[in-house]
């Protein structure tokens, strides 16, 4: 019995597909205008307070979070570095090309679809096995210091949510739907999209 290593090309393709879809899903929630996930509340708040596009703040915050890995002795992977750039670029591209959604029914559909797509995209880029995103690595790095993952994740999410709200980011139904839905969706998508997890001879 031996593990069959999938081609690296497949990992790269899945990584980039996952990151692109993640950026699209984040933009969908922003376009729906019904509330976004905690980190995007922060990015949106920073954009409204200091200017620059939301996607640009995704990149800036991601780079700053990556610096926090240094004292935690976390090592970024190829996917980590791409995560910092790709998602923010896609968010800016979509927001620049697609107008905001109007009509409550349409906004609800776009918002819900964005949450589902986000969970699938998370499974895709994590499943590629080329390194976690900067925010995920911060969580796992703190957890490795002996803190509960649940406590760390909750503390980080609440902190950025509060900071984003104080800066003018949008909380709403989408924020609640994301908080309740992303865990179960990612729980299903991550193992199913993990390359090599079940590739055994």
Secondary structure, DSSP 8 states (H G I E B T S, - for coil): --B----HHHHHHHHHHHHHHHHHHHHHHHHHTS---HHHHHHHHHHHHH-S-HHHHHHHHHHHHHHTHHHHT----HHHHHHHHHHHHHHHHHHHHS----SHHHHHHHHHHHHHHHHHHHHHHHHTTS---HHHHHHHHHHTTT--HHHHHHHHHHHHHHHHHHHT---SHHHHHHHHHHHHHHHHHHHHH-TTSS-B-
